[in-house]
Amino acid sequence: MDVAIIGLGLHPFGRSPEFTGQQQGANAIRAALADAGLTWKDMQFAYGGSQDAGNADALVNELGLTGLQFTNIWNGCATGGSSLHAAYTAIKSGEYDIGCVVGFDKHSRGAFNPKPADWGLDDWYGETGMMLTTQFFALKTQRYLHDHGISEDAIVRVAEKAFFNGSITPTAWRRQALSYDEIANSTMVSDPLRKYMFCSPAEGGAALILCNAKLAKRFTSKPLYLKAAAVRTRHYGSFEVFSPSQAMTVADAPTVTASKAAFELAGIGPEDIDVMQLQDTDSGTEIIHMAENGFCEHGEQEKLLREGATRIDGRLPVNTDGGCLANGEPVGASGLRQVYEVCVQLRNEAGERQVPNNPQVGYTHVYGAPGLSGVNIISR
């Protein structure tokens, strides 16, 4: 049984002091329902999540007490991908025909401040500074650049592209393009990553309406099809967020296994993807994920970036809305923002940032602590 996406909704990312996080999630759901021409009473189920803005199932207080099944999902930065996977399997199982997925968040300013004990770690790990993810991602990027002969030019180009794309995205938080030199000369935070190479905790909401594909044409003339949804955790030997050590034997990252599973489900390969969203917690992460998702070989990224391959008009358009770097990361909503953007691109409704040549197939990838990835493949 195929699954269709028939409604899209987004509350702008950034800072919305006039709205609670839950209200931003509710706003996104209302927009998605309107897009599908449906009401909250039509929903048979909902899945959703938030890290800091309250229980997702409390959205029924905003939207209506209809008695539907509403399940909270929490899976770190992969919350959105995990929520979508849950909805995908609920419809494929035949239990439900139509439902909603939502993610939202409202984070305080400043860096996230996780506690080691909450992640099964002893205090020493936090005392070394590794609970601060800027430190972890910088070390991972530093090693990756060294091992694959990639210069810092590549991480500057990722950020330059992100802020340009954000500048032409009406719902993005960071809407000012930055020059190569502004990024390359910005303050060093954790070597080799500089001030403009990180995403920031943010606010926002995103929602989708899904249904049994056999019913999709009842609601919209432009349904999209969720051909694959896969979520995978890490194997022993993969070095991920909050890993306390590096094993002697190196294993594939969860992104590799999630990507392979999704391509197998969809019956296609990386060469068939026309537009993609890859987790870009920082510039280095996007570079790593280009290869881990199968879109290039390790070490090829710098050449691709210099050629402009990952720009909107390139052959591998990545993060056309600016990704996490330009939108910030409200944890619960981030993965669904990715899907929203790919769907807008496949509908040819992206305006100034529209990928040319009538894209047919899109790809989203979200990565979260303590080492799990979610991948979705969507087609027209």
C-alpha positions in Angstrom: 0.0 0.0 0.0 1.4 3.4 -1.0 1.3 6.5 1.2 0.6 9.9 -0.1 1.4 13.4 1.2 -1.6 15.7 0.5 -1.1 18.6 2.8 1.8 20.8 3.8 2.1 23.4 6.6 4.9 25.5 8.1 5.1 28.1 10.8 8.1 30.3 10.0 11.4 29.3 11.8 13.4 31.7 13.9 11.9 33.6 16.9 8.1 34.1 17.4 7.8 35.6 20.8 4.0 36.1 20.3 3.5 32.3 20.0 4.2 29.4 22.3 5.9 26.4 20.7 2.6 24.5 20.8 0.8 27.3 19.1 3.4 27.2 16.3 2.8 23.5 15.9 -1.0 24.1 15.8 -0.5 26.9 13.2 1.5 24.4 11.0 -1.3 21.8 11.3 -4.0 24.3 10.4 -2.0 25.3 7.3 -1.5 21.7 6.3 -5.2 20.9 6.8 -6.2 24.0 4.7 -3.7 22.8 2.0 -5.4 19.4 1.9 -8.9 20.9 2.1 -9.6 19.0 5.3 -10.5 19.6 9.0 -9.0 18.3 12.2 -12.1 16.1 12.6 -11.1 14.2 9.5 -7.8 13.0 11.1 -7.8 9.5 12.4 -4.4 9.7 14.0 -1.5 12.1 14.7 2.2 11.6 15.6 4.4 14.5 16.7 7.2 15.6 18.9 8.9 18.5 20.7 12.0 18.7 22.9 11.4 21.9 24.9 7.9 23.2 24.0 5.6 20.7 25.7 3.8 17.5 24.9 2.7 17.3 21.3 -0.5 15.5 22.2 -1.6 18.6 24.1 -2.2 20.2 20.7 -5.7 18.7 20.8 -6.5 21.5 23.3 -5.8 23.9 20.5 -7.3 22.0 17.6 -10.2 20.1 19.0 -11.0 17.2 21.3 -12.0 14.6 18.7 -10.7 11.4 20.5 -8.1 10.5 17.8 -5.0 8.5 18.6 -2.2 11.0 19.2 1.3 9.6 20.0 4.2 11.6 21.2 7.5 10.9 19.5 10.9 11.9 20.9 14.1 10.9 19.1 16.5 13.8 19.4 17.1 15.8 16.2 15.6 12.8 14.3 12.2 13.4 15.9 10.6 14.6 12.7 11.9 11.7 10.7 10.8 9.3 13.3 7.3 10.8 13.5 6.9 10.5 9.7 8.1 6.9 9.8 5.5 6.1 12.4 2.7 7.6 10.3 4.1 5.9 7.2 3.9 2.5 8.8 0.5 3.2 10.4 -1.0 3.8 6.9 0.9 1.0 5.2 -0.4 -1.4 7.8 -4.0 -0.7 6.8 -5.0 0.4 10.3 -5.6 4.0 9.3 -6.4 5.9 6.1 -5.5 9.5 6.9 -3.6 11.3 9.6 -1.3 14.1 10.6 2.4 14.4 11.5 3.7 17.5 13.4 6.9 18.8 14.9 7.5 22.0 16.8 9.9 23.6 19.3 10.8 26.7 21.2 14.3 26.7 22.5 16.0 29.2 24.8 18.8 31.3 23.3 22.3 29.8 23.6 23.7 26.3 23.1 21.9 23.2 24.1 22.9 22.0 27.6 22.3 18.2 27.8 23.3 16.3 30.9 25.6 13.2 30.6 23.4 11.0 32.8 20.4 11.5 30.5 22.4 9.8 27.7 23.9 7.0 29.7 27.3 8.7 30.2 29.3 9.6 33.3 30.1 13.1 34.4 33.7 12.9 33.0 32.3 13.2 29.5 30.7 16.5 30.2 33.7 17.7 32.1 35.8 17.3 29.0 33.5 19.6 27.1 32.2 16.9 24.7 28.5 17.3 25.8 28.7 20.7 24.0 28.0 19.5 20.5 30.0 22.3 18.9 33.1 20.6 20.3 32.0 17.1 19.1 31.1 18.1 15.6 34.3 20.2 15.3 36.5 17.2 16.2 34.6 14.9 13.9 34.9 17.4 11.0 38.6 18.0 11.7 39.3 14.3 11.5 37.1 13.8 8.4 38.8 16.7 6.5 42.2 15.3 7.4 41.4 11.7 6.4 39.9 12.6 3.1 42.1 15.5 2.0 39.5 18.2 2.1 40.5 21.8 2.9 38.6 24.4 4.9 37.5 25.9 1.7 34.8 23.3 1.5 33.2 24.2 4.9 33.1 27.8 4.0 31.4 27.1 0.7 28.7 25.1 2.5 27.8 28.0 4.7 28.0 30.5 1.9 25.4 28.4 -0.1 23.2 28.0 3.0 22.9 31.7 3.8 22.3 32.6 0.1 19.5 30.0 -0.1 18.1 31.3 3.2 18.0 34.8 1.9 15.5 33.8 -0.8 13.3 31.6 1.5 10.5 33.6 3.1 10.1 31.3 6.1 13.8 31.1 6.9 15.3 32.7 10.1 18.6 33.9 8.7 17.7 35.9 5.6 20.9 37.7 4.9 23.4 36.3 2.4 27.0 36.2 3.6 30.1 36.4 1.5 32.8 33.8 1.4 35.2 36.2 3.1 32.7 37.1 5.8 32.3 33.4 6.7 36.0 32.5 6.3 37.1 35.4 8.6 34.4 35.0 11.2 35.3 34.1 14.8 36.7 30.6 15.3 34.4 28.6 17.7 35.8 25.1 17.7 38.5 24.5 15.1 37.9 24.2 12.2 34.3 25.5 12.6 33.6 29.2 12.7 30.8 31.4 13.9 28.7 31.2 10.7 29.2 27.4 10.3 26.8 26.3 13.0 23.0 26.2 13.2 21.3 27.7 16.3 18.5 26.5 18.6 15.4 28.1 17.2 11.6 28.1 17.1 9.1 26.8 14.5 6.6 24.2 13.5 6.0 21.9 10.5 3.1 19.6 9.7 2.1 17.1 7.0 -1.2 15.4 6.2 -0.8 11.8 4.9 -3.3 9.3 3.5 -3.7 6.0 1.8 -2.5 6.8 -1.8 -5.7 5.3 -3.2 -7.6 8.1 -1.6 -5.3 10.9 -2.5 -7.0 12.2 -5.6 -10.1 12.9 -3.5 -8.3 15.7 -1.7 -5.7 17.1 -4.1 -4.8 17.2 -7.8 -1.1 17.2 -6.8 -0.4 14.4 -4.4 3.1 13.3 -3.6 4.1 9.8 -2.7 6.2 8.7 0.3 8.1 5.9 -1.4 10.3 5.1 1.6 10.8 6.0 5.2 13.6 4.4 7.2 15.1 5.1 10.7 18.3 3.4 11.8 20.5 3.5 15.0 24.2 3.1 15.2 26.3 0.0 15.1 29.3 -0.7 17.4 32.2 1.2 15.9 30.4 4.2 14.4 31.5 7.4 16.0 28.4 9.5 16.7 27.1 12.3 19.0 27.9 11.3 22.7 30.1 8.4 21.7 32.4 8.1 24.7 35.2 6.5 22.7 36.2 5.5 19.2 36.3 1.7 18.7 39.3 0.0 17.0 37.0 -1.4 14.4 35.1 1.3 12.4 31.6 0.6 11.4 29.3 2.5 9.0 27.3 5.4 10.4 23.6 5.1 10.9 23.1 7.4 8.0 24.7 4.8 5.7 22.4 2.1 6.8 19.2 4.3 6.8 20.0 5.5 3.3 20.6 2.1 1.9 17.4 0.8 3.5 15.4 3.7 2.0 16.8 3.3 -1.5 16.1 -0.4 -1.3 12.5 0.3 -0.3 12.0 2.8 -3.0 13.7 0.7 -5.7 15.9 3.5 -6.9 19.4 4.8 -6.3 21.2 8.1 -5.5 21.4 9.0 -9.2 17.6 9.2 -9.4 17.3 12.0 -6.8 16.6 15.5 -8.1 16.6 17.5 -4.9 17.7 16.7 -1.4 17.8 17.9 2.2 20.8 16.7 4.3 21.3 17.3 8.0 23.6 20.3 8.4 24.0 20.9 12.1 27.2 22.5 10.9 29.1 22.9 7.6 31.2 19.8 8.2 28.2 17.7 8.9 26.7 18.5 5.5 29.9 17.5 3.8 30.1 14.2 5.7 26.4 13.4 4.9 26.8 14.0 1.2 29.0 10.9 1.1 27.2 8.8 3.8 23.9 9.2 1.9 25.6 7.9 -1.3 25.6 11.1 -3.4 29.4 11.1 -3.8 32.5 9.3 -2.7 34.4 10.4 0.4 36.8 13.2 -0.6 34.9 14.3 -3.7 32.9 17.0 -1.8 35.3 19.9 -2.2 35.4 19.5 -6.0 31.6 19.3 -6.1 31.2 22.4 -4.0 33.7 24.4 -6.1 31.8 23.4 -9.2 28.5 24.6 -7.7 27.0 21.1 -7.9 25.1 21.5 -4.7 23.6 24.9 -5.5 19.9 25.3 -6.5 20.8 25.2 -10.2 23.4 22.5 -9.8 23.1 18.8 -10.5 22.9 17.9 -6.7 20.9 20.7 -5.1 21.3 20.4 -1.4 19.3 22.3 1.3 17.5 24.6 -1.1 15.9 26.5 1.8 19.2 27.1 3.6 19.0 24.0 5.8 19.6 24.2 9.5 22.3 26.8 9.0 19.8 29.4 7.8 16.6 28.1 9.5 18.0 27.2 12.9 17.0 24.0 14.5 13.8 23.7 16.5 14.5 20.0 17.2 11.0 18.7 16.9 10.2 20.5 13.7 13.5 20.3 11.8 13.1 16.9 10.1 9.6 17.8 8.9 10.8 21.2 7.6 13.1 19.2 5.3 10.1 17.2 4.0 8.0 20.3 3.6 10.8 21.9 1.5 11.3 18.9 -0.8 7.5 18.7 -1.3 7.3 22.4 -2.2 10.1 21.8 -4.8 8.4 18.7 -6.3 5.2 20.8 -6.6 7.2 23.5 -8.4 6.0 26.0 -5.9 9.4 27.2 -4.5 9.5 30.5 -6.4 12.9 32.1 -6.5 14.6 29.0 -5.0 12.9 26.6 -7.4 15.1 23.8 -8.6 15.0 23.8 -12.5 14.1 21.0 -14.9 10.8 19.9 -13.2 12.2 17.7 -10.3 10.5 14.3 -9.9 12.1 12.7 -6.8 13.3 14.2 -3.5 15.2 12.9 -0.5 15.5 14.0 3.1 17.9 13.0 5.8 17.9 13.9 9.5 20.5 12.9 12.1 20.2 13.0 15.8 21.8 12.1 19.1 23.0 9.7 20.2 23.5 8.4 16.7 20.4 7.7 14.7 19.3 8.8 11.2 16.0 9.0 9.4 15.7 9.0 5.6 12.6 9.7 3.4 12.2 9.4 -0.4 9.3 11.3 -2.0 8.2 11.3 -5.6 5.6 12.9 -7.8 
